[in-house]
Amino acid sequence: MEYIDCTICEQNMNSFIENSLVGENVWQFLTHVERCPECYEELETRYLIAEALGRLEAGESIDLRKELQQKIKFTKRAMYFHYFNEDVLRVLEVFSMIIIVYEVFGFLSHFFGIVF
């Protein structure tokens, strides 16, 4: 996995806030934000501004710092789940191939008298 620098991280902040950052970019972004206090602070500021404006107009009470932490946590969980599912699918594909090969050899052995 490639690591991103602060410039790319800052370019991706609004996309993350708007839930439009996808794929490997999300993982790279979250990894950087967790390791870089300056970028986390910038993300927090942008998130507070973006979310607070709409909510203040609606008269809602807000705890945006906590919400940002939950958003990061939820996004990481979703990414772990995504990668876990990919790994499970790979394992199932391997098992399927093993079963197919076993069945083909059994067929050849039974019908043609070939012993493996």
C-alpha positions as CSV (number, residue, x, y, z in Angstrom):
1,M,0.0,0.0,0.0
2,E,1.3,3.4,-0.9
3,Y,1.4,6.1,1.8
4,I,0.3,9.6,0.9
5,D,1.8,12.9,2.0
6,C,0.1,15.9,3.6
7,T,-0.7,17.6,0.3
8,I,-2.6,14.7,-1.1
9,C,-4.3,14.1,2.3
10,E,-5.5,17.7,2.3
11,Q,-6.8,17.3,-1.2
12,N,-8.9,14.3,-0.1
13,M,-10.4,15.8,3.0
14,N,-13.5,17.3,1.5
15,S,-14.1,14.0,-0.4
16,F,-13.9,12.1,2.9
17,I,-16.3,14.5,4.6
18,E,-18.7,14.2,1.7
19,N,-18.4,10.3,1.7
20,S,-17.1,10.4,-1.9
21,L,-13.6,9.1,-1.2
22,V,-13.5,5.4,-2.2
23,G,-11.3,2.3,-2.4
24,E,-7.6,2.3,-1.6
25,N,-7.8,6.1,-1.3
26,V,-9.9,5.8,1.9
27,W,-7.4,3.5,3.5
28,Q,-4.4,5.7,2.6
29,F,-6.2,8.8,3.8
30,L,-7.2,7.3,7.2
31,T,-3.7,5.8,7.7
32,H,-2.2,9.2,7.1
33,V,-4.7,11.1,9.3
34,E,-4.2,8.8,12.2
35,R,-0.4,9.3,12.0
36,C,-0.3,13.0,11.3
37,P,-1.6,15.3,14.0
38,E,-1.5,18.4,11.7
39,C,-3.7,16.7,9.1
40,Y,-6.1,15.4,11.7
41,E,-6.5,18.9,13.1
42,E,-7.1,20.2,9.6
43,L,-9.7,17.5,9.0
44,E,-11.4,18.2,12.3
45,T,-11.6,21.9,11.4
46,R,-13.0,21.3,8.0
47,Y,-15.5,18.7,9.3
48,L,-16.7,21.1,12.1
49,I,-17.2,23.9,9.6
50,A,-19.0,21.7,7.0
51,E,-21.3,20.0,9.5
52,A,-21.9,22.9,11.9
53,L,-23.3,25.3,9.3
54,G,-26.1,23.1,8.3
55,R,-27.0,22.0,11.8
56,L,-26.9,25.4,13.3
57,E,-29.4,26.6,10.7
58,A,-31.6,23.7,11.7
59,G,-31.2,24.4,15.4
60,E,-29.7,21.0,16.2
61,S,-27.3,20.4,19.1
62,I,-24.0,19.2,18.0
63,D,-20.9,17.2,19.2
64,L,-19.0,17.2,16.0
65,R,-15.6,16.1,17.4
66,K,-17.2,12.9,18.7
67,E,-19.1,12.4,15.4
68,L,-15.8,12.8,13.4
69,Q,-14.1,10.1,15.5
70,Q,-17.1,7.9,15.0
71,K,-17.0,8.5,11.2
72,I,-13.4,7.5,11.1
73,K,-14.0,4.4,13.3
74,F,-17.0,3.4,11.2
75,T,-15.1,3.9,7.9
76,K,-12.2,1.8,9.1
77,R,-14.5,-1.0,10.2
78,A,-16.2,-1.0,6.8
79,M,-12.7,-1.1,5.1
80,Y,-11.6,-4.1,7.3
81,F,-14.9,-5.9,6.5
82,H,-14.3,-5.2,2.8
83,Y,-10.8,-6.6,2.8
84,F,-11.8,-9.5,5.1
85,N,-14.5,-10.5,2.5
86,E,-12.0,-10.3,-0.3
87,D,-9.7,-12.7,1.6
88,V,-12.6,-15.1,2.3
89,L,-13.5,-15.1,-1.4
90,R,-9.9,-15.9,-2.3
91,V,-9.8,-18.9,0.1
92,L,-13.1,-20.2,-1.3
93,E,-11.8,-19.9,-4.8
94,V,-8.7,-21.9,-3.9
95,F,-10.9,-24.6,-2.2
96,S,-13.1,-24.7,-5.3
97,M,-10.2,-25.2,-7.6
98,I,-8.8,-28.0,-5.4
99,I,-12.2,-29.8,-5.5
100,I,-12.5,-29.4,-9.2
101,V,-9.0,-30.8,-9.8
102,Y,-9.8,-33.7,-7.4
103,E,-13.0,-34.4,-9.3
104,V,-11.3,-34.3,-12.7
105,F,-8.6,-36.7,-11.6
106,G,-11.2,-39.0,-10.1
107,F,-13.1,-38.9,-13.4
108,L,-10.0,-39.7,-15.5
109,S,-9.0,-42.4,-13.1
110,H,-12.5,-44.0,-13.1
111,F,-13.2,-43.9,-16.9
112,F,-9.7,-44.3,-18.4
113,G,-8.1,-46.4,-15.7
114,I,-5.4,-43.8,-15.2
115,V,-3.9,-44.0,-11.7
116,F,-2.4,-40.8,-10.2
